[in-house]
Amino acid sequence: MPELVRPQLESEWLALTRETLPALAQARGWPVSADHCFQRILLDNAVGGRWYDAVTARPAYRHIALDALARAVALGHAAIAGEADLFDLKGRSLAWRRAASANIGDE
């Protein structure tokens, strides 16, 4: 992908998660309204688990693989379009986190 794609995608990510999704949350009856909650849910679903297990540096949107960031942005747009269920996405995110917490003592 061209180098210009990443800065544009990062800008879109920030606008989507800090402004667009939180502004729609109440009217849509979504289970979250804070920007960091949208970020957690979308990133977790983009990587298929806890995002911080897949991204070693912070902030995540600057260090996550470009294709995963693109998936996270696409999921946000799908939620806006009614093509992705934010309740399901949140449930998956929380399930991955609960499972990981339950396995901490198993190592």
C-alpha positions as CSV (number, residue, x, y, z in Angstrom):
1,M,0.0,0.0,0.0
2,P,1.2,3.5,-0.7
3,E,2.8,5.3,2.3
4,L,0.1,8.0,2.1
5,V,-2.6,5.5,3.0
6,R,-1.5,5.1,6.6
7,P,-1.8,8.8,7.6
8,Q,-5.1,9.0,5.9
9,L,-6.3,5.8,7.6
10,E,-5.1,7.0,11.0
11,S,-6.9,10.3,10.5
12,E,-10.1,8.5,9.5
13,W,-9.7,6.2,12.6
14,L,-9.4,9.2,14.9
15,A,-12.4,11.0,13.4
16,L,-14.5,7.8,13.4
17,T,-13.8,6.7,17.0
18,R,-13.5,10.1,18.7
19,E,-16.3,11.9,16.9
20,T,-18.6,10.0,14.6
21,L,-19.3,6.9,16.6
22,P,-19.7,8.6,20.0
23,A,-22.0,11.2,18.4
24,L,-24.3,8.4,17.1
25,A,-24.2,6.2,20.2
26,Q,-27.2,7.5,22.1
27,A,-29.5,7.7,19.1
28,R,-28.5,4.2,18.0
29,G,-28.9,2.7,21.5
30,W,-25.3,1.3,21.3
31,P,-23.9,-0.3,24.5
32,V,-20.9,2.1,24.6
33,S,-20.4,5.8,24.0
34,A,-16.8,6.6,25.0
35,D,-14.2,6.9,22.3
36,H,-11.8,4.4,24.0
37,C,-14.6,1.8,24.2
38,F,-15.2,2.0,20.4
39,Q,-11.4,1.8,19.9
40,R,-11.1,-1.3,22.1
41,I,-14.1,-3.1,20.5
42,L,-13.0,-2.3,16.9
43,L,-9.3,-3.1,17.4
44,D,-10.1,-6.4,19.3
45,N,-12.4,-7.5,16.5
46,A,-9.9,-6.5,13.8
47,V,-7.1,-8.6,15.3
48,G,-9.4,-11.4,16.6
49,G,-8.5,-11.0,20.3
50,R,-7.2,-8.5,22.7
51,W,-5.5,-5.8,20.6
52,Y,-2.7,-5.3,23.0
53,D,-1.6,-8.9,22.5
54,A,-1.1,-8.1,18.8
55,V,0.2,-4.6,19.0
56,T,3.4,-4.1,21.0
57,A,3.6,-0.3,21.0
58,R,1.3,2.6,21.8
59,P,-0.7,4.3,20.6
60,A,-2.2,1.2,18.9
61,Y,-3.5,2.9,15.8
62,R,0.0,4.1,14.9
63,H,1.6,0.7,15.4
64,I,-1.0,-1.9,14.4
65,A,-0.6,-3.6,11.0
66,L,-2.1,-1.5,8.3
67,D,-4.5,-4.2,7.2
68,A,-5.8,-4.6,10.8
69,L,-6.3,-0.9,11.1
70,A,-8.2,-1.0,7.8
71,R,-10.4,-3.8,9.2
72,A,-11.1,-1.8,12.3
73,V,-12.1,1.3,10.3
74,A,-14.3,-0.9,8.1
75,L,-16.0,-2.4,11.1
76,G,-16.7,1.1,12.4
77,H,-18.3,2.1,9.1
78,A,-20.2,-1.2,9.0
79,A,-21.7,-0.4,12.5
80,I,-22.8,3.0,11.2
81,A,-24.4,1.4,8.2
82,G,-26.2,-1.2,10.3
83,E,-24.1,-4.0,8.8
84,A,-22.2,-4.9,11.9
85,D,-23.9,-5.3,15.3
86,L,-22.0,-3.3,18.0
87,F,-23.6,-5.5,20.7
88,D,-22.0,-8.6,19.1
89,L,-18.7,-6.9,18.5
90,K,-18.6,-5.8,22.2
91,G,-19.6,-9.2,23.4
92,R,-16.7,-10.8,21.4
93,S,-14.3,-8.3,22.7
94,L,-15.3,-8.9,26.3
95,A,-15.3,-12.7,25.8
96,W,-11.6,-12.6,24.6
97,R,-10.7,-10.4,27.6
98,R,-12.5,-12.7,30.1
99,A,-10.9,-15.8,28.5
100,A,-7.4,-14.2,28.7
101,S,-7.9,-13.2,32.3
102,A,-9.1,-16.7,33.2
103,N,-5.9,-18.2,31.6
104,I,-3.5,-16.0,33.4
105,G,-2.9,-18.5,36.2
106,D,-2.5,-21.4,33.7
107,E,0.9,-20.3,32.4
